[in-house]
Amino acid sequence: MLRQQASRQITRASVVLVLIAALHAGTAAAHGKVSLEEDSCVRRIGESMVHFSAYQPQFEPTAQYCTEIPKGGDTYLVVDLVDEALRGMPIGMRVVRGTSETEDETVSYLRPSYHPDGVIRGETNLDQGLYTVIITAEGLPPLRYQYPLRVQMINYGNIFRAAVGPLIGLLLLALLGYKLMKSKRVQRWRASRRP
């Protein structure tokens, strides 16, 4: 009797966890309509905020990327100056190969200038590898925003996070199947079906 109750509780818990894992996997993969404060492409220093986007229309005309760029090649870089105060100060942008501004080569450089429309546009050719986009605002105090870019590289962390939910669901279904096959009712049914 006690064993049957424990088995039922495990079964119920398994079903609940499978449902939670299935629902969580869909929400974790979605980036689409998030607020500006939750967007991973936004950088904030104090009250100043910028939004970075990268485009490769030759491959995917409507796709917008942030730090994970799927292919090497011509890439359009766009920085939206969300904060109105940033539009009144000179702002420049550098793209360096690697993760350190001092040690690595500059791939693209836009001299600091004023952007009254609030948009900085640049174009560069990115090969496979790691890059850093550095946005500097020459105000008081000077501001500096950085975006690490991964071009045509596999992000194993994202793959792992995307696979965890379905993997947990699969393991729970296997456990549920095992418990079901070991239940006395199924064993009696299987025994009655044997010749």
C-alpha positions in Angstrom: 0.0 0.0 0.0 2.7 2.4 1.0 4.7 1.4 -2.0 1.8 2.2 -4.4 1.3 5.6 -2.9 5.0 6.4 -3.3 4.8 5.2 -6.9 1.8 7.4 -7.6 3.5 10.4 -6.1 6.6 9.8 -8.2 4.4 9.5 -11.3 2.6 12.7 -10.5 5.8 14.6 -9.8 7.3 13.3 -13.0 4.4 14.5 -15.1 4.5 17.9 -13.4 8.3 18.2 -14.0 7.9 17.2 -17.7 5.3 19.9 -18.2 7.5 22.5 -16.4 10.5 21.5 -18.5 8.5 21.7 -21.7 7.1 25.1 -20.9 10.5 26.4 -19.7 12.4 25.3 -22.9 10.1 27.5 -25.1 10.5 30.6 -23.0 14.2 30.3 -22.6 14.7 30.1 -26.4 12.6 33.2 -27.1 14.4 36.5 -27.4 11.8 38.4 -29.6 9.7 40.8 -27.6 11.6 41.7 -24.4 11.6 45.0 -22.8 14.6 47.3 -23.3 15.9 46.8 -19.8 15.9 43.0 -20.3 17.5 43.0 -23.8 20.9 41.5 -23.8 21.9 43.9 -26.6 21.5 46.9 -24.3 24.4 48.3 -22.3 23.8 50.8 -19.5 26.2 53.1 -17.6 24.3 55.1 -15.1 21.3 56.6 -16.9 23.0 56.3 -20.3 21.9 53.4 -22.5 22.9 52.1 -25.9 21.5 49.3 -28.0 23.7 47.3 -30.4 22.6 45.3 -33.5 24.5 43.5 -36.3 23.0 42.6 -39.7 24.1 40.4 -42.5 21.5 41.0 -45.2 23.4 38.9 -47.8 22.6 35.8 -45.7 19.4 36.6 -43.8 17.8 39.9 -44.9 15.6 40.4 -41.8 17.8 38.8 -39.0 19.2 41.0 -36.3 22.1 39.7 -34.2 23.8 40.9 -31.0 26.8 39.0 -29.8 26.4 35.7 -31.7 26.9 36.3 -35.5 26.3 33.0 -37.4 28.5 33.6 -40.4 31.6 35.5 -41.4 31.4 38.2 -44.1 30.2 41.8 -44.5 28.4 42.9 -41.4 26.5 46.1 -40.8 26.9 47.4 -37.2 24.2 49.7 -35.8 24.2 51.4 -32.4 21.1 53.1 -31.2 21.7 55.9 -28.7 18.7 55.4 -26.5 19.7 58.2 -24.1 19.1 61.7 -25.6 22.1 63.1 -23.8 24.4 60.8 -25.8 23.3 62.4 -29.1 24.9 65.7 -28.1 28.4 64.3 -27.5 31.0 62.8 -29.8 30.8 59.1 -29.9 33.1 56.7 -31.7 33.2 52.9 -32.4 36.0 50.4 -32.7 35.9 46.8 -33.6 39.0 44.8 -32.5 39.8 41.2 -33.2 40.0 39.4 -29.8 39.0 40.3 -26.4 41.4 43.0 -25.4 41.6 46.5 -26.9 45.3 46.9 -26.1 46.6 43.5 -27.4 44.6 43.0 -30.5 44.3 44.5 -34.0 41.7 47.1 -34.9 39.4 45.8 -37.7 37.2 48.8 -38.0 37.2 52.3 -36.6 34.6 55.1 -36.7 36.0 58.4 -35.4 34.1 60.1 -32.7 31.5 62.4 -34.1 28.0 63.8 -33.3 24.9 61.7 -34.1 21.9 63.9 -33.7 19.6 61.2 -35.2 20.7 58.8 -32.4 22.1 56.1 -34.8 25.7 55.1 -35.4 26.2 53.1 -38.6 29.2 51.1 -39.5 30.2 48.3 -41.9 33.0 45.8 -41.6 34.1 42.4 -42.8 34.3 39.9 -39.9 36.0 36.5 -40.3 35.4 33.6 -37.9 36.6 34.3 -34.4 36.2 36.5 -31.4 35.8 40.3 -31.6 35.0 43.2 -29.3 33.0 46.2 -30.2 34.0 49.3 -28.1 31.7 52.3 -28.1 33.2 55.4 -26.5 31.4 58.6 -25.6 33.6 61.7 -25.0 31.5 63.3 -22.4 32.0 64.1 -18.7 32.6 61.5 -17.5 33.7 59.6 -20.6 31.6 56.5 -21.2 32.6 53.2 -22.6 30.4 50.3 -23.7 31.7 46.9 -24.8 30.1 44.1 -26.7 31.9 40.7 -27.2 31.2 39.2 -30.6 31.4 35.6 -31.5 31.5 35.1 -35.3 30.7 31.7 -36.8 31.4 29.9 -33.6 29.4 27.3 -31.7 28.2 28.5 -28.3 28.2 25.3 -26.3 26.7 27.0 -23.2 23.5 27.9 -25.2 23.3 24.4 -26.7 23.6 22.9 -23.2 20.9 25.2 -21.8 18.6 24.5 -24.7 19.0 20.7 -24.3 18.6 20.5 -20.5 14.8 20.8 -20.5 14.1 18.2 -23.1 16.7 15.9 -21.6 15.1 16.1 -18.1 11.8 15.4 -19.7 13.2 12.4 -21.5 14.7 11.1 -18.3 11.5 11.6 -16.4 9.5 9.8 -19.1 12.0 6.9 -19.0 11.6 6.8 -15.2 7.8 6.8 -15.6 8.0 4.0 -18.2 10.2 2.0 -15.9 7.9 2.4 -12.9 4.9 1.5 -15.1 6.6 -1.7 -16.4 7.4 -2.7 -12.8 3.9 -2.1 -11.5 2.0 -5.2 -10.5 -0.9 -4.5 -12.8 1.2 -4.3 -15.9 3.2 -7.4 -14.9 -0.1 -9.3 -14.4 -1.3 -8.0 -17.8 1.9 -9.1 -19.5 1.8 -12.5 -17.8 -1.7 -13.0 -19.1 -0.7 -12.2 -22.7 2.1 -14.8 -22.7 1.1 -18.2 -24.2 
